[in-house]
Amino acid sequence: MFKKVKPYMGEYMSYTKKAILCVCIAIIFSVLPYFFLYQIIAPLIGGQELSLTKVAMLIAFTAVCMAGNALLYVKGLSYSHHSAYNTLKNIRISLQKKLEAQPLGAIRELGNGRIKKVFTDDIETIEILLAHAIPEGIANLLIPVIVILAMFFVDWKLALLCIAALPIGMFAMGMMFKAGTAKMGAYYAAGAKMNNTIIEYINGMEVVKVFNRDGESYARLENDITSYRDFTLAWYKVCWPWMALYSSIIPCIALFALPVGGWFVLQGWSSLADFILILCMSFAVGTPVLKALSFAGKFPQLNYKIDELEKLIDNPPLKQSERDFEGSSHGIRFENVHFSYKDTEVLHGIDLALKEGQMTALVGESGSGKSTLAKLLVHFYDLNGGRITLGGQDIRDMKIEALNDQISYVSQEQFLFNTSLYENILIGRPTASREEVLEAARRAQCDEFLARVPQGIDTMAGDGGKMLSGGERQRISLARALLKNAPVIVLDEATAFIDPENEEKMNAAISEVIAGKTVLVIAHRLHTIKNADKICVLNQGNLAAEGTHDELLRSSDEYRRLWKAAEESAVWEVRA
Ligand SMILES: Nc1ncnc2c1ncn2[C@@H]1O[C@H](COP(=O)(O)OP(=O)(O)OP(=O)(O)O)[C@@H](O)[C@H]1O
């Protein structure tokens, strides 16, 4: 039952054990008053004398038991919550570590909504199971067991009558679990799909509105909500007849005991006092059994939930070693690189050398594989074939942190944290002084907009950097890269959002960032990479040609076509 959750409980297992112990003692305290009651009822019915002192004592014992029950129950729940929340913490940290070891590309594919749901909602549901189902479930199971045992001590014939209805109720409950478990996978899958669609619907609301796709988007949402309803109803449909049966039978534990027990008393086979006591005790059986069994249904969910969480991020971890960067230079080689997204190969054996201290540009049609190649260099994904080396050392044969120290990657969409712009730049090199951060911002042409925002460099970036324009975000990212001052720079459409007015400044800033470094640059605006030391033309995942701008204009049809298209678009821009 605890197989899946046990590794995450660790030392907090002892708190769960303490919780169970407290709740069990609390249960014993809750059962004892029936015996005290019996001590009063039996002499009264038998016509024996009962002293006031004894009655007062029995009432006092009852009060002590009730107080003990309440105190221990609360203590037990406090232990179980302590254990539950620490276990949730362990699950979250362990998932986060697993997530960290995954290829970054695979994480992105999961999507923000899904990851958020796993880390908050899905894990939170486990709390109910650990904090309540375990102690309360066990307690509610123990009460009836103890009470029934006690009944046997009072009068075994009446006790047998009392439990006669239980097997029927238990059978109905077993049938419900069997039927329900078969439908549980589909029910949860429909719930997960609905949640993802809701998150996507909210995230994509802007696009939906701009393109007037409300109807279509809403239809998909409605469809998923409706299917969730259908799966839930299908689940209930198979469960409810059994649910109705056991819910009506189990609480009526005195079903047989009342008529048949009365007849036993009339026959003189049982005493009236025992009969009354057993009827009283029977009230302490039905409801707890129902409660315990309702918790029992949660245990398969516990394993299921943890299974699902683990499955979500069970991609093979990124290949890396414990070694530092020990390369002899900062030259880069792609050797027969093959790469597939799922089953579709998008790079088909790329051989490419990036000389140390030189700028190499990647050009090609949209979808030719430029960004993918850049992402492979920063080890977002593992290759399907071939290798990439930095200074002769395979990038899989070093720690990912060591590789990150050597490379600055500036992409089109750089994420800014919701802290100050200063702190966002400081990420580049956390040990940098304020002067160095300000200098990096100045060199990345941030000064002009920093003068406009209310607190200058100490202005908050907003959620994901939403307080800034795309171009401003890119300049902050560039400042970050400047501060990092890594020997290898990868620029993937780093100037995509820059307006023509700022482009020149930005290019000047980029020239500063890349001076003396090994640079891989991807740019759609071909004139920005015209002076690169080497230009590589990608065509549908193959390296079609390489050389300088002039060489390629002479030798490559593909490059000539791209250059012509770039020139035409520049002319078109002027006319427009
Ligand atoms: N995460 C992904 N999952 C599946 N396929 C992908 C993914 N990212 C890219 N692709 C596919 O891989 C191929 C290469 O994409 P890539 O982004 O590398 O091209 P690109 O040359 O950089 O394009 P662009 O110039 O438009 O940015 C394309 O066919 C694209 O559809």
The ligand as an ORCA input file, in Angstrom:
! r2SCAN-3c Opt
* xyz 0 1
  N      10.121     21.084    -30.150
  C       9.960     20.569    -31.380
  N       9.269     19.429    -31.549
  C       9.106     18.889    -32.770
  N       9.600     19.427    -33.904
  C      10.301     20.566    -33.801
  C      10.502     21.198    -32.539
  N      11.235     22.319    -32.749
  C      11.466     22.376    -34.079
  N      10.908     21.334    -34.715
  C      10.992     21.022    -36.142
  O      12.354     20.864    -36.481
  C      12.649     21.449    -37.708
  C      13.785     22.460    -37.544
  O      13.314     23.504    -36.691
  P      14.247     24.712    -36.271
  O      13.505     25.541    -35.295
  O      15.560     24.196    -35.876
  O      14.363     25.476    -37.661
  P      14.955     26.908    -37.973
  O      15.779     26.751    -39.185
  O      15.616     27.473    -36.770
  O      13.622     27.716    -38.282
  P      13.319     29.283    -38.074
  O      14.267     30.013    -38.977
  O      11.915     29.421    -38.533
  O      13.516     29.607    -36.639
  C      11.366     22.068    -38.203
  O      10.787     21.172    -39.119
  C      10.510     22.192    -36.976
  O       9.161     22.033    -37.297
*
